[in-house]
Amino acid sequence: MAIYRFRLSFDDYDEVIREIDIKSTQTFEDLHKALHRTTGYNAEKSSSFYVSSDHWIKGDEIAYLPTQKKTDRGVSLMEKSKLSAFIEDPHQKFYYIYNFDRPYEFHVELIKIILQTDPNIEYPVLFKSIGEAPKIFDANNIPTEVVTNNPISNDFDFLNEMDFVPEDTEEIEAMDGRGITTSEKNEDADDDDSESDDFSEDEDYHEDEYDSKEDY
């Protein structure tokens, strides 16, 4: 029984590489799941390997969780497809697409064939890991503590959050139009009323002291 060493690299992230040793009698599903134990991605996503040419032109498909249309077409299934059945070249290539809903694409290349298995190793096994797999941002995977620890308050403090200065009457009045009142505004209103009353008590004030321009 031979051991295949596959090099898997992201199509768009050449610096991220995984090398995995796997038995020739194991399946594409084993390789699929072994890869995502190293990326941290959820392996239970619709994905496919494609037998590829040296120029990464896709050929026959080997699918995991295929659509009904693919199933009706008789697509090969990863769990039933042994790796050895699709190896025709000592440098055989496969094009791999993970998660068709939000796809990541990989180049998969057979780089070494080891003729003897190691009885102390449980295959598949990660032989080499270079670089960190890019993060997948999925709203459905946001940790619940992010939500529960940061509740949205209904008591939003407009004055503090928007840096209002109590003396800035124009902005305070604008906020009052939105249903917000302040004690400062009420006090200003009281002062205005009192000043108005003072002037109303002495109706001759303007007439006595400002009879003509010469009095300015």
C-alpha positions as CSV (number, residue, x, y, z in Angstrom):
1,M,0.0,0.0,0.0
2,A,1.4,3.4,-1.0
3,I,1.2,6.7,0.7
4,Y,0.4,9.8,-1.4
5,R,1.8,13.2,-0.3
6,F,-0.5,16.0,-1.6
7,R,0.4,19.7,-1.6
8,L,-2.7,21.8,-1.3
9,S,-2.5,25.6,-1.7
10,F,-5.1,28.3,-2.0
11,D,-5.6,29.6,-5.5
12,D,-5.6,33.2,-4.3
13,Y,-3.2,32.8,-1.3
14,D,-0.1,31.1,-2.7
15,E,1.7,31.6,0.6
16,V,-0.7,29.3,2.5
17,I,0.3,25.6,1.9
18,R,-0.6,22.3,3.5
19,E,1.1,19.0,2.7
20,I,-0.9,15.9,3.7
21,D,0.1,12.2,3.7
22,I,-2.7,9.9,3.0
23,K,-3.1,6.2,2.0
24,S,-3.8,5.4,-1.6
25,T,-6.8,3.4,-0.5
26,Q,-8.4,6.2,1.4
27,T,-11.0,8.4,-0.2
28,F,-11.4,12.0,-1.4
29,E,-13.6,12.6,1.6
30,D,-10.7,11.6,3.9
31,L,-8.5,14.2,2.1
32,H,-11.3,16.8,2.2
33,K,-11.8,16.5,5.9
34,A,-8.0,16.2,6.7
35,L,-7.5,19.5,4.9
36,H,-10.1,21.3,7.0
37,R,-8.8,20.0,10.2
38,T,-5.8,22.2,9.3
39,T,-7.7,25.2,8.1
40,G,-10.3,25.2,10.8
41,Y,-13.2,25.4,8.3
42,N,-16.4,23.5,8.6
43,A,-16.0,20.4,6.4
44,E,-19.7,19.9,6.1
45,K,-20.1,22.2,3.1
46,S,-20.8,21.2,-0.5
47,S,-17.4,20.9,-2.2
48,S,-15.7,19.2,-5.1
49,F,-12.4,17.9,-6.4
50,Y,-11.9,18.0,-10.2
51,V,-9.3,15.8,-12.0
52,S,-7.1,18.5,-13.6
53,S,-4.6,19.0,-16.4
54,D,-1.2,20.5,-15.8
55,H,-2.7,23.9,-16.6
56,W,-5.5,23.5,-14.0
57,I,-8.2,22.8,-16.5
58,K,-11.1,21.0,-14.7
59,G,-12.2,17.5,-15.8
60,D,-14.2,14.8,-14.0
61,E,-15.8,16.0,-10.7
62,I,-15.7,14.1,-7.4
63,A,-18.3,15.8,-5.1
64,Y,-19.2,16.1,-1.4
65,L,-22.8,16.9,-0.5
66,P,-23.7,17.4,-4.2
67,T,-26.9,19.1,-5.4
68,Q,-29.7,17.0,-6.6
69,K,-28.9,18.0,-10.2
70,K,-25.4,16.6,-9.8
71,T,-26.6,13.5,-8.2
72,D,-29.1,12.9,-11.1
73,R,-26.2,13.4,-13.5
74,G,-24.3,10.6,-11.7
75,V,-21.5,12.6,-10.3
76,S,-18.8,10.6,-8.4
77,L,-19.1,10.9,-4.6
78,M,-16.1,11.6,-2.4
79,E,-17.0,9.0,0.2
80,K,-17.0,6.3,-2.5
81,S,-14.1,7.4,-4.6
82,K,-10.6,6.0,-3.6
83,L,-7.7,8.3,-4.4
84,S,-5.8,5.5,-6.3
85,A,-8.7,5.2,-8.9
86,F,-8.0,8.8,-10.1
87,I,-4.2,8.8,-10.1
88,E,-2.9,8.5,-13.6
89,D,0.3,10.5,-13.2
90,P,3.0,10.6,-10.5
91,H,2.4,14.4,-10.4
92,Q,-1.4,14.2,-10.7
93,K,-3.2,17.5,-10.2
94,F,-6.7,18.2,-8.9
95,Y,-8.6,21.4,-8.7
96,Y,-10.6,21.7,-5.5
97,I,-13.5,24.1,-4.6
98,Y,-14.5,24.3,-1.0
99,N,-18.1,25.5,-0.1
100,F,-19.9,26.5,-3.3
101,D,-22.0,29.1,-1.4
102,R,-18.9,31.1,-0.5
103,P,-16.1,29.3,-2.4
104,Y,-12.4,29.0,-1.8
105,E,-10.4,27.4,-4.6
106,F,-7.3,25.2,-4.1
107,H,-4.6,23.6,-6.2
108,V,-4.0,20.1,-5.2
109,E,-0.9,18.3,-6.5
110,L,0.6,14.8,-5.8
111,I,4.2,15.6,-5.0
112,K,5.5,12.3,-3.6
113,I,4.6,8.6,-3.5
114,I,5.9,6.7,-0.5
115,L,5.9,3.0,-1.0
116,Q,5.8,2.0,2.7
117,T,3.3,3.1,5.4
118,D,4.5,3.9,8.9
119,P,2.6,1.6,11.3
120,N,3.0,4.3,14.1
121,I,1.1,6.9,12.0
122,E,-2.7,7.3,11.7
123,Y,-3.4,8.5,8.2
124,P,-4.2,11.0,6.8
125,V,-1.6,13.1,8.6
126,L,-0.4,16.6,8.2
127,F,3.2,16.6,7.0
128,K,3.8,20.4,6.6
129,S,1.8,23.6,7.3
130,I,2.8,27.0,6.0
131,G,0.8,30.2,6.6
132,E,-2.5,30.8,8.2
133,A,-5.7,30.1,6.4
134,P,-7.7,33.2,5.6
135,K,-10.6,33.9,8.0
136,I,-14.2,33.2,6.9
137,F,-16.6,35.9,8.0
138,D,-20.0,34.5,8.3
139,A,-22.8,36.2,10.2
140,N,-24.1,32.8,11.2
141,N,-20.8,32.0,13.0
142,I,-20.6,35.2,15.1
143,P,-20.0,34.0,18.7
144,T,-23.1,34.6,20.9
145,E,-21.1,36.3,23.6
146,V,-20.3,39.1,21.1
147,V,-24.0,39.8,21.0
148,T,-24.9,39.2,24.6
149,N,-21.9,41.1,26.1
150,N,-22.6,44.1,24.0
151,P,-26.4,44.7,24.2
152,I,-27.8,47.7,22.4
153,S,-29.1,50.2,24.9
154,N,-32.4,51.9,24.4
155,D,-31.2,54.8,26.7
156,F,-28.8,56.4,24.3
157,D,-27.2,59.5,25.8
158,F,-27.3,62.0,23.0
159,L,-25.7,64.8,24.9
160,N,-22.7,62.8,25.9
161,E,-22.3,60.7,22.8
162,M,-22.6,63.7,20.4
163,D,-20.5,66.2,22.6
164,F,-23.2,68.7,23.1
165,V,-22.3,71.8,25.3
166,P,-25.2,72.9,27.5
167,E,-24.6,76.5,26.6
168,D,-25.0,75.9,22.9
169,T,-28.6,76.8,22.8
170,E,-29.0,76.4,19.0
171,E,-28.1,72.7,19.2
172,I,-30.1,72.2,22.4
173,E,-33.1,73.7,20.7
174,A,-32.6,71.5,17.7
175,M,-32.6,68.5,20.0
176,D,-35.7,69.8,21.7
177,G,-37.4,69.5,18.4
178,R,-36.7,65.7,18.6
179,G,-38.4,65.4,22.0
180,I,-35.3,66.0,24.2
181,T,-35.5,68.7,26.9
182,T,-32.9,70.0,29.3
183,S,-33.0,71.9,32.6
184,E,-30.6,74.5,31.1
185,K,-33.1,75.3,28.3
186,N,-35.9,75.6,30.8
187,E,-33.8,78.0,33.0
188,D,-33.0,80.1,29.9
189,A,-36.7,80.3,29.1
190,D,-37.4,81.6,32.6
191,D,-34.7,84.2,32.3
192,D,-36.1,85.4,29.0
193,D,-39.6,85.7,30.6
194,S,-38.2,87.7,33.5
195,E,-36.3,90.1,31.3
196,S,-39.4,90.6,29.2
197,D,-41.4,91.5,32.3
198,D,-38.8,94.1,33.4
199,F,-39.0,95.9,30.2
200,S,-42.8,95.8,30.1
201,E,-43.1,97.4,33.5
202,D,-41.3,100.5,32.2
203,E,-42.9,101.2,28.8
204,D,-41.3,104.6,28.5
205,Y,-37.7,103.3,28.7
206,H,-37.0,103.6,25.0
207,E,-38.9,106.8,24.6
208,D,-37.1,108.7,27.5
209,E,-33.5,107.8,26.9
210,Y,-33.4,107.4,23.1
211,D,-35.4,110.3,21.8
212,S,-32.9,111.2,19.1
213,K,-29.7,110.1,17.5
214,E,-27.8,112.8,19.5
215,D,-28.5,110.8,22.7
216,Y,-26.4,107.8,21.5
